[in-house]
Amino acid sequence: MSNLPVRAYLAHFDMFASLQTDALESISAASEMMRAPRNGYIFLADEPSNFLFLLLKGSVKIGMYAPDGREVIKCIQHPNSIFGEFGLTGEQFRSDFACAMNQEVWYLRIPVDTFQSVMCQNHELTRAVLQHLGERLRRAERQCESLILKDVRTRIVEFLKENADEYGRKVGFDMMIKHGLTQQDIANLVGASRQTVAAILNDLRKSNLIHFNRHTILIRDMDKLN
């Protein structure tokens, strides 16, 4: 990462757009720049929820382990997103883990008590946090509904389209998604087996709807992908 001051990184997060200089300085002074290697854990379940995190570079998966040891991925965080924020709501100990997915993942670690102190003095920040938590809840509800009501192929197609809409980049007439996901990661996200995910992705490729490799997924035609 470049040697920019922390405040320069905060400017990339819409949540802080309304903050005055003194509030930004308070958060900046308490923030710590951190790096996690690929597959390194940023936090684990049952650890104290003393910090929240701002993701600057790379991707992070948030998940849990089922009683039988299976990994369940709840969501993938991308740059300029916030995670580990449930300490702001009163969570004492983590229920999930956060794990780096890229060779280099950089993030800011901010003490919850410092962030709460700034929230108490800035109603716009409090409202922004509530909006963020509300969107997280709505996304979790959509994911739950998808698992209950939709088949695996539909869940995979919706996963591809959602990621293309949010993080994709136009390449000619195609949409390219850069990712650090394995087929097992996608399976853990959509609630399927790796073998089923592999079969469906290969079928989509044979139909010339997508092309994929270890690092990218190219969607040939968003309208035809179904």
Helices and strands as residue ranges (DSSP letters): H 6-10, G 14-16, H 21-30, E 32-37, E 41-43, E 51-57, E 60-65, E 71-77, E 82-83, G 85-89, E 97-100, E 104-111, H 112-121, H 123-149, H 152-167, E 169-171, E 174-178, H 183-190, H 194-206, E 210-212, E 216-219
